[in-house]
């Protein structure tokens, strides 16, 4: 199954990606900072920087882990 993960570079995403790959899934990650994500995720993850991932290779499943911390803004 092709799985697209938003927020894949976060705490949960960094743990989910390797698990999905180990189960035989094709994993794509959409990130605002793809150059930073490459260091955190397995090389098998296809890392994208835009919604073009939806158009190029539509996913079978989407996991939305994207978020923004508001703690620093308070």
Buried (B, 14 or more C-beta within 10 A) or exposed (E): EBBBBBBBBBEEBBEBBBEBBEEEBBBBBBBEEBEEBBEBBEEEBBBBBEEEBBEEEEBEEBBEBBEEEEEEEE
